[in-house]
Amino acid sequence: MGLQPIRTATDYQQVLQEIELLFDAAPNNHECDLLYILIHT
């Protein structure tokens, strides 16, 4: 997933789906970093 601004409802839904996939990511790896970026932006 490339990072880009959330501009539409579709963008928002896609980010939510990505967060769901990453929610159980192990700490201290790329997936966890991406999850942190997505939920803190």
Biopython code that builds the backbone (N, CA, C, O; Angstrom):
import numpy as np
from Bio.PDB.StructureBuilder import StructureBuilder

atoms = [
    (1, "MET", "N", (0.837, -1.169, 0.000)),
    (1, "MET", "CA", (0.000, 0.000, 0.000)),
    (1, "MET", "C", (0.880, 1.229, 0.000)),
    (1, "MET", "O", (1.771, 1.365, 0.839)),
    (2, "GLY", "N", (0.633, 2.125, -0.942)),
    (2, "GLY", "CA", (1.325, 3.406, -0.947)),
    (2, "GLY", "C", (0.562, 4.405, -0.097)),
    (2, "GLY", "O", (-0.668, 4.385, -0.055)),
    (3, "LEU", "N", (1.288, 5.270, 0.573)),
    (3, "LEU", "CA", (0.631, 6.269, 1.405)),
    (3, "LEU", "C", (0.176, 7.441, 0.549)),
    (3, "LEU", "O", (0.909, 7.938, -0.306)),
    (4, "GLN", "N", (-1.045, 7.862, 0.801)),
    (4, "GLN", "CA", (-1.607, 9.007, 0.091)),
    (4, "GLN", "C", (-2.708, 9.590, 0.960)),
    (4, "GLN", "O", (-3.204, 8.909, 1.858)),
    (5, "PRO", "N", (-3.103, 10.837, 0.715)),
    (5, "PRO", "CA", (-4.169, 11.435, 1.520)),
    (5, "PRO", "C", (-5.489, 10.679, 1.358)),
    (5, "PRO", "O", (-5.777, 10.122, 0.299)),
    (6, "ILE", "N", (-6.271, 10.672, 2.414)),
    (6, "ILE", "CA", (-7.615, 10.095, 2.370)),
    (6, "ILE", "C", (-8.550, 11.204, 1.909)),
    (6, "ILE", "O", (-8.775, 12.178, 2.628)),
    (7, "ARG", "N", (-9.091, 11.050, 0.705)),
    (7, "ARG", "CA", (-9.910, 12.104, 0.122)),
    (7, "ARG", "C", (-11.361, 11.695, -0.091)),
    (7, "ARG", "O", (-12.245, 12.545, -0.194)),
    (8, "THR", "N", (-11.595, 10.407, -0.157)),
    (8, "THR", "CA", (-12.947, 9.938, -0.456)),
    (8, "THR", "C", (-13.352, 8.862, 0.545)),
    (8, "THR", "O", (-12.530, 8.338, 1.297)),
    (9, "ALA", "N", (-14.636, 8.553, 0.528)),
    (9, "ALA", "CA", (-15.129, 7.469, 1.386)),
    (9, "ALA", "C", (-14.477, 6.145, 1.003)),
    (9, "ALA", "O", (-14.215, 5.309, 1.868)),
    (10, "THR", "N", (-14.218, 5.954, -0.261)),
    (10, "THR", "CA", (-13.555, 4.729, -0.729)),
    (10, "THR", "C", (-12.139, 4.653, -0.180)),
    (10, "THR", "O", (-11.708, 3.595, 0.277)),
    (11, "ASP", "N", (-11.403, 5.778, -0.222)),
    (11, "ASP", "CA", (-10.057, 5.813, 0.360)),
    (11, "ASP", "C", (-10.111, 5.426, 1.825)),
    (11, "ASP", "O", (-9.292, 4.638, 2.299)),
    (12, "TYR", "N", (-11.077, 5.984, 2.541)),
    (12, "TYR", "CA", (-11.229, 5.720, 3.969)),
    (12, "TYR", "C", (-11.488, 4.232, 4.225)),
    (12, "TYR", "O", (-10.888, 3.644, 5.125)),
    (13, "GLN", "N", (-12.368, 3.634, 3.449)),
    (13, "GLN", "CA", (-12.674, 2.215, 3.610)),
    (13, "GLN", "C", (-11.446, 1.353, 3.324)),
    (13, "GLN", "O", (-11.221, 0.350, 4.002)),
    (14, "GLN", "N", (-10.659, 1.735, 2.334)),
    (14, "GLN", "CA", (-9.446, 0.977, 2.010)),
    (14, "GLN", "C", (-8.437, 1.038, 3.150)),
    (14, "GLN", "O", (-7.785, 0.041, 3.463)),
    (15, "VAL", "N", (-8.310, 2.205, 3.766)),
    (15, "VAL", "CA", (-7.391, 2.335, 4.892)),
    (15, "VAL", "C", (-7.877, 1.499, 6.071)),
    (15, "VAL", "O", (-7.074, 0.848, 6.740)),
    (16, "LEU", "N", (-9.170, 1.509, 6.330)),
    (16, "LEU", "CA", (-9.713, 0.681, 7.414)),
    (16, "LEU", "C", (-9.425, -0.795, 7.171)),
    (16, "LEU", "O", (-9.082, -1.522, 8.104)),
    (17, "GLN", "N", (-9.562, -1.238, 5.937)),
    (17, "GLN", "CA", (-9.271, -2.641, 5.612)),
    (17, "GLN", "C", (-7.795, -2.950, 5.835)),
    (17, "GLN", "O", (-7.447, -4.011, 6.352)),
    (18, "GLU", "N", (-6.931, -2.021, 5.444)),
    (18, "GLU", "CA", (-5.498, -2.215, 5.642)),
    (18, "GLU", "C", (-5.171, -2.278, 7.131)),
    (18, "GLU", "O", (-4.364, -3.105, 7.555)),
    (19, "ILE", "N", (-5.790, -1.415, 7.922)),
    (19, "ILE", "CA", (-5.582, -1.432, 9.371)),
    (19, "ILE", "C", (-6.015, -2.772, 9.951)),
    (19, "ILE", "O", (-5.324, -3.333, 10.801)),
    (20, "GLU", "N", (-7.141, -3.284, 9.504)),
    (20, "GLU", "CA", (-7.613, -4.591, 9.979)),
    (20, "GLU", "C", (-6.587, -5.682, 9.711)),
    (20, "GLU", "O", (-6.330, -6.525, 10.571)),
    (21, "LEU", "N", (-6.004, -5.664, 8.521)),
    (21, "LEU", "CA", (-5.014, -6.680, 8.167)),
    (21, "LEU", "C", (-3.756, -6.569, 9.024)),
    (21, "LEU", "O", (-3.107, -7.573, 9.317)),
    (22, "LEU", "N", (-3.418, -5.357, 9.420)),
    (22, "LEU", "CA", (-2.186, -5.121, 10.164)),
    (22, "LEU", "C", (-2.380, -5.119, 11.672)),
    (22, "LEU", "O", (-1.404, -5.037, 12.418)),
    (23, "PHE", "N", (-3.614, -5.206, 12.130)),
    (23, "PHE", "CA", (-3.919, -5.009, 13.544)),
    (23, "PHE", "C", (-3.138, -5.920, 14.473)),
    (23, "PHE", "O", (-2.794, -5.505, 15.580)),
    (24, "ASP", "N", (-2.850, -7.124, 14.071)),
    (24, "ASP", "CA", (-2.120, -8.071, 14.919)),
    (24, "ASP", "C", (-0.646, -8.171, 14.545)),
    (24, "ASP", "O", (0.001, -9.178, 14.831)),
    (25, "ALA", "N", (-0.116, -7.136, 13.912)),
    (25, "ALA", "CA", (1.288, -7.147, 13.496)),
    (25, "ALA", "C", (2.197, -7.253, 14.717)),
    (25, "ALA", "O", (1.941, -6.649, 15.759)),
    (26, "ALA", "N", (3.249, -8.025, 14.563)),
    (26, "ALA", "CA", (4.235, -8.152, 15.635)),
    (26, "ALA", "C", (4.962, -6.814, 15.809)),
    (26, "ALA", "O", (5.165, -6.089, 14.835)),
    (27, "PRO", "N", (5.345, -6.489, 17.022)),
    (27, "PRO", "CA", (6.051, -5.228, 17.255)),
    (27, "PRO", "C", (7.416, -5.198, 16.578)),
    (27, "PRO", "O", (8.029, -6.229, 16.304)),
    (28, "ASN", "N", (7.857, -3.988, 16.325)),
    (28, "ASN", "CA", (9.212, -3.737, 15.812)),
    (28, "ASN", "C", (9.482, -4.349, 14.445)),
    (28, "ASN", "O", (10.544, -4.928, 14.218)),
    (29, "ASN", "N", (8.518, -4.220, 13.535)),
    (29, "ASN", "CA", (8.762, -4.635, 12.154)),
    (29, "ASN", "C", (8.050, -3.664, 11.216)),
    (29, "ASN", "O", (7.354, -2.754, 11.666)),
    (30, "HIS", "N", (8.225, -3.860, 9.930)),
    (30, "HIS", "CA", (7.664, -2.944, 8.933)),
    (30, "HIS", "C", (6.148, -2.841, 9.034)),
    (30, "HIS", "O", (5.600, -1.743, 8.940)),
    (31, "GLU", "N", (5.466, -3.958, 9.222)),
    (31, "GLU", "CA", (4.002, -3.941, 9.299)),
    (31, "GLU", "C", (3.524, -3.144, 10.508)),
    (31, "GLU", "O", (2.542, -2.405, 10.422)),
    (32, "CYS", "N", (4.202, -3.289, 11.609)),
    (32, "CYS", "CA", (3.846, -2.546, 12.813)),
    (32, "CYS", "C", (4.079, -1.047, 12.591)),
    (32, "CYS", "O", (3.270, -0.223, 13.018)),
    (33, "ASP", "N", (5.167, -0.700, 11.935)),
    (33, "ASP", "CA", (5.437, 0.707, 11.626)),
    (33, "ASP", "C", (4.355, 1.286, 10.732)),
    (33, "ASP", "O", (3.900, 2.408, 10.955)),
    (34, "LEU", "N", (3.942, 0.537, 9.732)),
    (34, "LEU", "CA", (2.891, 1.001, 8.835)),
    (34, "LEU", "C", (1.567, 1.176, 9.590)),
    (34, "LEU", "O", (0.852, 2.154, 9.372)),
    (35, "LEU", "N", (1.250, 0.244, 10.459)),
    (35, "LEU", "CA", (0.048, 0.360, 11.269)),
    (35, "LEU", "C", (0.094, 1.630, 12.117)),
    (35, "LEU", "O", (-0.892, 2.362, 12.198)),
    (36, "TYR", "N", (1.224, 1.886, 12.739)),
    (36, "TYR", "CA", (1.375, 3.092, 13.555)),
    (36, "TYR", "C", (1.127, 4.340, 12.715)),
    (36, "TYR", "O", (0.425, 5.252, 13.153)),
    (37, "ILE", "N", (1.689, 4.389, 11.530)),
    (37, "ILE", "CA", (1.507, 5.543, 10.642)),
    (37, "ILE", "C", (0.034, 5.703, 10.274)),
    (37, "ILE", "O", (-0.493, 6.815, 10.296)),
    (38, "LEU", "N", (-0.626, 4.614, 9.941)),
    (38, "LEU", "CA", (-2.013, 4.697, 9.507)),
    (38, "LEU", "C", (-2.951, 5.146, 10.627)),
    (38, "LEU", "O", (-3.896, 5.892, 10.370)),
    (39, "ILE", "N", (-2.712, 4.714, 11.843)),
    (39, "ILE", "CA", (-3.646, 5.076, 12.913)),
    (39, "ILE", "C", (-3.300, 6.392, 13.589)),
    (39, "ILE", "O", (-4.117, 6.924, 14.340)),
    (40, "HIS", "N", (-2.120, 6.929, 13.346)),
    (40, "HIS", "CA", (-1.732, 8.186, 13.968)),
    (40, "HIS", "C", (-1.665, 9.338, 12.976)),
    (40, "HIS", "O", (-1.089, 10.384, 13.274)),
    (41, "THR", "N", (-2.231, 9.158, 11.838)),
    (41, "THR", "CA", (-2.187, 10.216, 10.831)),
    (41, "THR", "C", (-3.560, 10.803, 10.638)),
    (41, "THR", "O", (-3.735, 11.712, 9.827)),
]
sb = StructureBuilder()
sb.init_structure("model")
sb.init_model(0)
sb.init_chain("A")
sb.init_seg("    ")
for serial, (resi, resn, name, xyz) in enumerate(atoms, 1):
    if name == "N":
        sb.init_residue(resn, " ", resi, " ")
    sb.init_atom(name, np.array(xyz, "f"), 0.0, 1.0, " ", f" {name:<3s}", serial, name[0])
structure = sb.get_structure()
